[in-house]
Every structure is written in C-alpha cells, then in structure tokens.
Amino acid sequence: MSELYDKLIPHMEKGMALGTALGMLQWDNETLAPEESMQYMAKVLGILSGEYYKTTVNDDVKALLKELSVKEENDKLDFNQKAIVKKLKKDFDIMETIPEEEYRAYNELVANASNIWSKAKNENDFKYFAPTLEKIISYQKKFASYRQKDGKALYDILLDDYEEGFNMKLLDEFFGKIRKEIVPLLSEVVKHNDTIDKSFNSLEYDTEKQKEFGHFLAEYVGFDFKKGVLAESEHPFTMEFHNHDVRITTHYYKNNLESSIFSVIHESGHALYEMGVEDALTQTPVGGGTSMGMHESQSRFYENVLGRSKEFWMPLWDKLVNTFPEQLKGVTLERFIRCINKAEPDFIRTEADELTYSLHIMIRYEIEKLIFGSDIPIEELPALWNQKYQEYLGVTPPTDTLGILQDVHWSGGMFGYFPSYAIGSAVAAQLSHTMKEKMPVADYLKEGNLVPIREYLKDNIHKWGASKNTNELLLATTGESLNADYFIAYLKEKYK
Amino acid sequence: MSELYDKLIPHMEKGMALGTALGMLQWDNETLAPEESMQYMAKVLGILSGEYYKTTVNDDVKALLKELSVKEENDKLDFNQKAIVKKLKKDFDIMETIPEEEYRAYNELVANASNIWSKAKNENDFKYFAPTLEKIISYQKKFASYRQKDGKALYDILLDDYEEGFNMKLLDEFFGKIRKEIVPLLSEVVKHNDTIDKSFNSLEYDTEKQKEFGHFLAEYVGFDFKKGVLAESEHPFTMEFHNHDVRITTHYYKNNLESSIFSVIHESGHALYEMGVEDALTQTPVGGGTSMGMHESQSRFYENVLGRSKEFWMPLWDKLVNTFPEQLKGVTLERFIRCINKAEPDFIRTEADELTYSLHIMIRYEIEKLIFGSDIPIEELPALWNQKYQEYLGVTPPTDTLGILQDVHWSGGMFGYFPSYAIGSAVAAQLSHTMKEKMPVADYLKEGNLVPIREYLKDNIHKWGASKNTNELLLATTGESLNADYFIAYLKEKYK
C-alpha cells in the first residue's frame, strides 16, 4: 500500500471523468449532433479541455508522480499501479511542455476543424480547409518543438507518441521493403484482374438489411451489445469510454455491399480489444489498448486475416445470400472470396485491398515527413498527393475529395498516426503466424466457432490493456519483437 | 459596463460547460448507451457534479453575486445581465445550503436510479426500486429542510423551485376546481363513448413508416433539424444544450399509431420554445425556457390545442392515409378527430386524453403532498396509488408497471414537478384564448401555415428565454396573471 498513490487517485479520477465527457461530446458530434451545434459545442470542448489540462498538469500531480517514480516508493506499488504511474508520468511530461492557453485554443480549433474538413470534402474545396489545416500543423510543430531534445526530428517525436520506440529510421526501412516487394507484386497481380467480375458488389443493397446483417456480423465475431453500440457516421471509427462501453460506427452505402461489411468487422476487432481489457483496469489510465499500432493489428487481423478468408465465410455464406437473394443470385462463395480479395489500385484508403493499403499509408507517411521536415506551402499538398498516387499506384485522383481530403485524421491533428496502420498490418501477420502454430484457426472458422481465437487474443493481448507496451506483448506472445517479414510473406503467399 | 460582471463570466462559462457535459451523458444514457455502461458512467456523473458544485458554489462567486445585487452595481447591467445575475443568485442560494459531498452522492444515486427504475418497471417489481426511491426522497427532504424558513412546508419549497410563487394553497384551489368540474364532466362524457370505434389505432403500423411520418410532423410544426435531433427512448423527452441544439425523443409502438404522433408534436412544442430563444442568451444561465410550467404550456398547446383540432389535420389527413392506406381504409377525418379526442379513464398518464390528464396529475400531487408532509412508508405507496386511481378515474391498475412505476420522474428526484403539467395546461388555454383574439388561428391551420402562430409565440414567450418569469410573460401577453378558468372553460366547451 502506498499513501502517495492514494493521493493520486482523485486527480486520476477527475481526469478520467473529464476525458469521458470530452469523448462523449466528440462521439455525439460524429454520430448525431445537428449541423449548427458544433460551433457552440466547440466552446464547451475548449473549456473542458482547459479543465482537463489543469487536472493533469499541476504541482500536486507533478510532485506525486516524481516521488512515486523513485525506486523505494515505486516498489510499494503492484504491477497495475506501476503501469499507471508510468503512463501518467509519460503523459505528464508531454502535457507539461504545452502552455494551458495554447492547449485549450488548440482543442477548440480541432473541435471546429472536423466540420470544416467535412464541408470541404463534400464540396471538393481544399482551399476552404487549408487555413485550418495550416493552423493545426503549426500547433503540432510548436507542441513537438517544446520537447525537442538533442536535435531529434519533430516528426520522430510525433511517431513516438503513437508507438513507443518508432521513428523514421525504422519506418523508412519498413516502407523500403514494402516498396521493393509490393510495388512489383501489385503490377503482376493487376495483370490478372480481368477475370474477376465484381459487378454484383455495386448493385442496390437495402440499407435496413445491411444494418441487420452488420449487427449480426458484429455479434458473430464477438461484439457484446451489452457493452457496446453500433452506430453510423461519415467515417467508421471506434471509441471506448471504458471496457463496458465501447462504441463502433460504420457507413452504409446503397451501392456497395463490401464497404459496411468489412468496416463492421474491422471496428469490431478494435472493440474486442477494448472489451477484453480486464476489470481491474476499468476507468484507469491504462484501461484502453496499448497503442494505435497494436489496435490496428487487432482490427486488421479480424478484417483481413480472418474476415477475408474462405473459411470465415463458409458458415456465413448462406445467410448473406438469403439476406440479398436477388443481388447475389448466381454468385458463388469462391467468386465472392476472390472479389473481396481483389487487389486493385484506387483512390480511397479505407476501401483499399490489403496489397495496396500499405502504399496508401506510405504516401501519407512521405507527405507527413515532408510537412514536418520542411516548410512546404499548404497549397502545394494536393498536387503532391496526386503525384505520389500516380507514382506508386498508377492512378491520379480526379478530385481532392477523392484525394487529399479523404481522411479525417489531419483535421483532428493526428500527424504521425498513419504509420500505425502499417505497423498494425505487420503485427497482425506476426500474431497470426504464431496463433496458427498453436491452434487450428481455419477449422474453428469453418465451424463458426470464434471463441478460442478471441480467448487467445484476450489472454495474450487484450486483458493487459495499456499495462504492457506493443513490444512487450509481442515478445511474450510470439517470442520476438516486431518483424515486418511476416507481413511481406503473408501478402506474397496470398497474392502469388 | 461592469467589471464585476466580467469577472463572473469565466465561472458562468465553466458551469455551462460542465452542465452541458452532464446533460450529454444523461442524453446518451437515455437514448443509446449499452446496458452495462451506466454503473460506470454514474461515477463520471458523480465527479462532474462535484465539479459543477465547486464551480457554482464558492467564495468568489458568492462575493461577486452579492456585490452585483447591490443597486448601484446592478444598475450598470443591461436587461439580460440583470436577469442572469438574478438567476445565478437564486440557484446559488439553493445550492449553497447543500454540502458538496451530499450533492455529489445524491447525483451519483440519481444517475443509477434511472436504470433501477427502468428494470423495476419492466419486471413489475416495485420492491426492487423501493430502497432507491426511499433514499432519493430522504435526500429531497433533507435538501428542502436546509432552506426551510418560518415553518414553510417542505413540499412548498419544492413547488416553488419548479414554478416561482406556487404553493399548496394555490394548487389545492386549482385542483379543487378540477375535481368539482372535471370529475362530473368525465362521467357524463364516458356514457357516450360507445359510439367511438378506435380499433384502427391498434392495428399494426410499420415502425419505419411511423419514423418517417414523425420526422415530417416535427418539421411541419417548425422543428428545425439543423438545430435539433429526433431520437428514440423509453419515455419521450426534450433536452436542450443551447438554442442551436435541441433534442427530442419519442417511442414508436407497433400497435399504437396515436402514441408517437402526439408525443412528437408534444416534444416539438418544447423544442420550439428552446429553439426560439434569442441568440443574445445562447449558453447563458437564462438561455432556456423560464419554467417547467411555461414549458408544458408550449408542448400542450401544440399537442392539444393545435394538434388535436380538426383544422390542424385537414391539410395532413391525405398524407397520413397515404402513409398507412390499409390501416386507415374507411376511416374518415371526422372519425379520426373524434378518436384522438376520446376521453377515457385509463392507467397511463402519458397516453391520457386532455380531460383525464389533470386527474392523473392530481393523484401524483396528492401523493407527493403526503410523502413530504408525513412519514408514509414507501411500501404503502403502490396501494395508495391504486386506491386513488379507483377513486378519481374508476380504474385500478392491474400491475405496478401500469401504476406507480409508470413515470420516470421520481427516479430523477423530480418531486414537485408534476403540478407543472397542470399549470402548463392552464397557461396553454389562457394563451390560446388571447391568441385567437389576435389572429385567425383556425384559418392558418387549415392553410397548413403555422408560421404566424410560431412567430407570435416566439415574440411573446420564446425569445425571452428565462429572462422573464411565467407571470411576467403571461401578464405582458394576456394582460392577466395565471387564471385556471380558461382551462376549465376550454375543456367544458370541447367535451360538452
């Protein structure tokens, strides 16, 4: 028992409560709030962010964290408490460098930015978004510069925030492999695309029926509706308040069957991670997933490794056909599987197949490197974006809506986040490799029994929350640190 | 310009932000949150309520409000600022008497109570709810006793909170008239009920179509979807965050056409009030409706005075019939109007006609009087409830679900609130009387033009927010204070 730790609890709980409120307002804005609300809610978000700041960064907390980090005091803590103190200390060290007024103004800016981006995207008007984007970038550069040490690059600082230990050196290597192996593989694969007729996917699919099937599918992979919600938003996402309240969203398109199916499986993968955290960590600073990269590994594992396999669909195929008998008339399971794995260069990241997906990420990575490593004018970004799409994917987006405006991330200030998607793919492939050595994954899928798979992930990854980091979890589960070769091998085997 | 007032602004804004967050969590719990969430969210609500308390009740605010209430300083303020200071002072004087720890514990209790009540209601298990209800009553008694002066009755203190100037003396008089005039009228009316065949109302009505019609109807009466949301919940309600974000809910029943139609019109009436508040008051302490009674007058005016009239339905009838052609085959507009105005004693308040509605309220009023005026044991309440239903309405609820467990209010600690519904009916009748002298209301309804009606209410009532109280608004608009005779006359004319 540590008296000092007990003193930390009220600060932690107040931070948790304010964080929950901020999250709820954000959730509401993305899923439900009426058009005119956000300009007023931005003020609320600004004020609450200021309070959050004051709760997290103050002399009392600073002194407590300092004392609790000293070995003698630290030894009094149990495993979870140690993890909590470590996490709080890390967050504190970041937050402390930012003046409260700037933190609050930045949060108000970002609260408004999502709607500005959304309007710009809908109206294909990059210029409308550009001044906001410029301000966000300038804040991000400033915030990173506050903790710049030993000439460390600004972008490396951001990368490390999303995934401990990651930097441009590692990612250049990673994407180097991707460029070397995947680009030629893609051009090879594309040559044989003519034989895959995917036209059924763009027939008309009743939205209500898609909703029912989406709900069924989420439940099928293990999403617990007593602990979660499936709603709709422009851009699918997962948001957790605690392990007993995890929300996912999807977007139903009338003329695209695949889109909502795979976004539901993807977001369910995220949700299973959060729902699987053990109750000892509920509503604590380590009560959520450990990193964005590990999170993406779970979503991509469910979406791609499981969800795009033939075995996964074997027990489900009849149900899907019965839900849409006219549209899927004459479509065989074999053809469906080929279609949902068809690799085809296109503009939109979220709709991309596994092979091209990493290239979409690589483009964003290279542009972010440039933004944070130079003073490239904002107005030059759309052309740069299109040029890179032409270079790596052989296509040029006809509009900015289909180009640089497609992703919500930058409007939320999430620079350095995109590489997590690539890390996620690599972690998923590595975990999958180990899991297949330990259990008959394909057989379980065929039987429609996803419990052993979910339990394995829960025991090895989910239950730990953020009490261990990505590399600790990977080492304990697979016996080695992150190794991108499993991902390259996985893609090669799949597409060759 | 007042420097003191400027110093008050940050306190006010922080209170507004925390209040908004609390409201959002409550909205989410009522409309969307998964089953297991609330027990954890209650902790968040408890902490944020504590913060709200600290923001509202502290020495700085106390000193500022005191100085700003002195004539010399008060004269420096404009009309809205004066109203804001007055409102804050009133709230402060109430809150100050409650110790923070009790305020916080009470809010946590109430946050959990809604789900406990809901479970008890679903399972017809009053005993499951009783201990919670007992705790809430005991808190309410204690809180009221903290500001008891000159032997004022506890229940009078609560009544005054919901409607300034109201007390048991006035309400005993009001309900005395109701009892004397309405009870005999009802038994007269019921004798002729056999000729009204309402069976079409309980045929099967597709929920999706009801939703579409509900959405249309809200828009028809003037609900602005750029400033609002229509969602679903167990019990219909309205919640506003500010005049650009007003939410209403309804409940769609497969075998009840009328229910959602009139709850949508009712809640839209509430929403129009909030949406009509002028922008100068947005997100200030007087940015919402002035009292529950005035609020109910607006909802009941739209639901009953307008919404149950033949003129209202003349331009809408074809659309309703076309939405449900099979179910409404052979039903004439005349019959529909007779049906939606059929007076019939039944168990459920929210489904009650205008004539019996006041009796439902009278029963709750009498029971609340007893609760706060005596030490009646909780376990005796269900029998008392049923006995009063038998006495005034001639029916005995077969279950507590249809009896004492039907209303959410007590689980939210809202004692003294129910009489607002009766005050609302009286205000609506009085306003309607004046309005009909000023403009051809029936003609506007026939033309499907609700704009002049809405504008009249906006100019005379809505735009003022809470900067004037009910009696000030009534005096300015109708030339006299609240007068229950208009309501009695309205009912007599309608049902005779």
Boltz contact constraints between the chains, C-beta under 6 A:
constraints:
  - contact:
      token1: [A, 13]
      token2: [B, 47]
      max_distance: 6.0
  - contact:
      token1: [A, 14]
      token2: [B, 47]
      max_distance: 6.0
  - contact:
      token1: [A, 17]
      token2: [B, 44]
      max_distance: 6.0
  - contact:
      token1: [A, 17]
      token2: [B, 47]
      max_distance: 6.0
  - contact:
      token1: [A, 17]
      token2: [B, 48]
      max_distance: 6.0
  - contact:
      token1: [A, 20]
      token2: [B, 44]
      max_distance: 6.0
  - contact:
      token1: [A, 21]
      token2: [B, 21]
      max_distance: 6.0
  - contact:
      token1: [A, 24]
      token2: [B, 24]
      max_distance: 6.0
  - contact:
      token1: [A, 24]
      token2: [B, 25]
      max_distance: 6.0
  - contact:
      token1: [A, 25]
      token2: [B, 24]
      max_distance: 6.0
  - contact:
      token1: [A, 32]
      token2: [B, 229]
      max_distance: 6.0
  - contact:
      token1: [A, 34]
      token2: [B, 226]
      max_distance: 6.0
  - contact:
      token1: [A, 34]
      token2: [B, 227]
      max_distance: 6.0
  - contact:
      token1: [A, 34]
      token2: [B, 228]
      max_distance: 6.0
  - contact:
      token1: [A, 34]
      token2: [B, 229]
      max_distance: 6.0
  - contact:
      token1: [A, 34]
      token2: [B, 245]
      max_distance: 6.0
  - contact:
      token1: [A, 35]
      token2: [B, 226]
      max_distance: 6.0
  - contact:
      token1: [A, 36]
      token2: [B, 226]
      max_distance: 6.0
  - contact:
      token1: [A, 36]
      token2: [B, 227]
      max_distance: 6.0
  - contact:
      token1: [A, 36]
      token2: [B, 244]
      max_distance: 6.0
  - contact:
      token1: [A, 37]
      token2: [B, 244]
      max_distance: 6.0
  - contact:
      token1: [A, 37]
      token2: [B, 245]
      max_distance: 6.0
  - contact:
      token1: [A, 40]
      token2: [B, 242]
      max_distance: 6.0
  - contact:
      token1: [A, 40]
      token2: [B, 244]
      max_distance: 6.0
  - contact:
      token1: [A, 44]
      token2: [B, 17]
      max_distance: 6.0
  - contact:
      token1: [A, 44]
      token2: [B, 20]
      max_distance: 6.0
  - contact:
      token1: [A, 47]
      token2: [B, 13]
      max_distance: 6.0
  - contact:
      token1: [A, 47]
      token2: [B, 14]
      max_distance: 6.0
  - contact:
      token1: [A, 47]
      token2: [B, 17]
      max_distance: 6.0
  - contact:
      token1: [A, 48]
      token2: [B, 17]
      max_distance: 6.0
  - contact:
      token1: [A, 226]
      token2: [B, 34]
      max_distance: 6.0
  - contact:
      token1: [A, 226]
      token2: [B, 35]
      max_distance: 6.0
  - contact:
      token1: [A, 226]
      token2: [B, 36]
      max_distance: 6.0
  - contact:
      token1: [A, 227]
      token2: [B, 34]
      max_distance: 6.0
  - contact:
      token1: [A, 227]
      token2: [B, 36]
      max_distance: 6.0
  - contact:
      token1: [A, 228]
      token2: [B, 34]
      max_distance: 6.0
  - contact:
      token1: [A, 229]
      token2: [B, 32]
      max_distance: 6.0
  - contact:
      token1: [A, 229]
      token2: [B, 34]
      max_distance: 6.0
  - contact:
      token1: [A, 242]
      token2: [B, 40]
      max_distance: 6.0
  - contact:
      token1: [A, 244]
      token2: [B, 36]
      max_distance: 6.0
  - contact:
      token1: [A, 244]
      token2: [B, 37]
      max_distance: 6.0
  - contact:
      token1: [A, 244]
      token2: [B, 40]
      max_distance: 6.0
  - contact:
      token1: [A, 245]
      token2: [B, 34]
      max_distance: 6.0
  - contact:
      token1: [A, 245]
      token2: [B, 37]
      max_distance: 6.0
